Every structure is written in C-alpha cells, then in structure tokens.
Amino acid sequence: MATITLTHIKTAFDRAADVFDGKVSAAVAAKQLNLNTGLNESSAKDFFAQYRRMLQGEVFKRSLSAEALQYFLPRILATRGRDAADRALSATWQHIAYYESLGGTHLNRLRSVATNFQSSLPGTLSAQVINAAFEASVAKSQNDSAVERKARLAATNPVPTTQTVTATVFRRNADVVAEVLARANGICEGCKELAPFKRRSDNSPFLEVHHRKPLADGGHDTVENAIALCPNCHRKAHYG
C-alpha cells in the first residue's frame, strides 16, 4: 500500500465532511480522491467511515494513524464545535480500547494524541469522554502483567478523586416509556425472560427502555423505535 501523506489526510477530511453532509456519495468522493491525489479508494472510504463514527461518538474498528488523528480531532473541533469534538474524542478512546482489548498491543502514539487533545480542551469534559477514556485505561491495564498492576496498586491512594463533567441528555417522552413497559408486561423483549427483579419502590418488574436507533443518531422517541429490555440485554444492545 502506498504511503498515506498529510496531503491525503487533509483532502480526505474535507471529502469525508462532504460525504457526511450528503453533498456527495462515498463512492464518488473516493474515486475523486483517487484521481486527484492518488489515495487508494478503499483507504478513502475508511477515512469517510472513521469521520462518520467520530462525529457520532461510535467506535471505529479500522486502524487510524496518529498523524491522521492529530489532524482530525482539532479540525472537527474547529468545523463542528465542542460537542462534536467530545464525541470524536470518545470514539477515539473507544477505538483504542477496542484494539488494546484484542490483546498484545499498546497504541501509545494514539493515546498520546488523544491525551494531548483532551488536555487542550477548555472547561469540563463530557461524561461520554470520561467513560470512554476509563474503558481505554482498563484495556491497557489488562494488557499489562499482573506484576505491573500490583506495583501500581501498591503505590495508589485508595481514596478516589472526583471530576466534574458535563452531560447532554435528551428530554424523553414519559408516555413512550410507559407504553413500552406496558407492552412488555414484565417480560424482556430481547431474551423473552421475566424481568430479573422487581423495583423496591413499587414492586414493578425492572426493565429498561432502549431505543433501537439511538436518539443521538437521529432515532425518534417513539413506541415503535423502543424496546423494553432486562439489564443484561440492554448492555448487550450497547456493547455486544
């Protein structure tokens, strides 16, 4: 594979934005990049997919170079704003956690880029970023030896520190939740088993309402787009 240059990265970023905004199809944009810069069409489409997932705050599983990440993160902040930058940073940490959870590797250069960008952001970080960064830390720790972990644990203050974060939440429709729970009638709509326990407050079956298409991805807050799940199936829907 030919070396991907900074020029490729910059041009791919601009075309990825056009694809994301619906100005051009991924296939056409990839062909144009290939003709104009020599960038492989497959690599171009990878950039488009990574950009989309970064803006959506979702894990991307194809590798991204530290050089590309170092360009993408601040450009997303400059062109899409702080909320988008937080989602992109969260997606980056998820990417790092995914690769390191496979075992045997530390993405030190990507970690450095993500850490430096995170440190440069003003104000408080979103809960999404904090949680994703923590999961990446867990993945890194699992790749370390037990001896290394125990040495760090012995030198660590057991009293946790606190950190202020920001959170953006959707104002959900209570009627949707009530209707979906009524439809489920105490049975998980995923595994079809009874709710695992009852709420202490009112003795009702404990199920959680999950949106099939996430609200953050443009999903509607409707009964048709929601499903009642037990905690296990709910976690599986997000992380399985």
C-alpha positions, 0 to 999 in steps of 0.5 A: 500500500502506498504511503498515506501523506498529510496531503491525503489526510487533509483532502480526505477530511474535507471529502469525508465532511462532504460525504457526511453532509450528503453533498456527495456519495462515498463512492464518488468522493473516493474515486475523486480522491483517487484521481486527484491525489492518488489515495487508494479508494478503499483507504478513502472510504475508511477515512469517510467511515472513521469521520462518520463514527467520530462525529457520532461518538461510535467506535471505529474498528479500522486502524487510524494513524496518529498523524491522521488523528492529530489532524482530525480531532482539532479540525472537527473541533474547529468545523463542528464545535465542542460537542462534536469534538467530545464525541470524536474524542470518545470514539477515539478512546473507544477505538483504542480500547477496542484494539488494546482489548484484542490483546498484545498491543499498546497504541501509545502514539494514539493515546498520546494524541488523544491525551494531548487533545483532551488536555487542550480542551477548555472547561469540563469534559463530557461524561461520554469522554470520561467513560470512554477514556476509563474503558481505554485505561482498563484495556491497557491495564489488562494488557499489562502483567499482573506484576505491573498492576500490583506495583501500581496498586501498591503505590495508589491512594485508595481514596478516589478523586472526583471530576466534574463533567458535563452531560447532554441528555435528551428530554424523553417522552414519559408516555413512550416509556410507559407504553413500552413497559406496558407492552412488555408486561414484565417480560424482556423483549430481547431474551423473552425472560421475566424481568430479573427483579422487581423495583423496591419502590413499587414492586414493578418488574425492572426493565429498561427502555432502549431505543433501537436507533439511538436518539443521538443518531437521529432515532425518534422517541417513539413506541415503535423505535423502543424496546423494553429490555432486562439489564443484561440485554440492554448492555448487550444492545450497547456493547455486544 
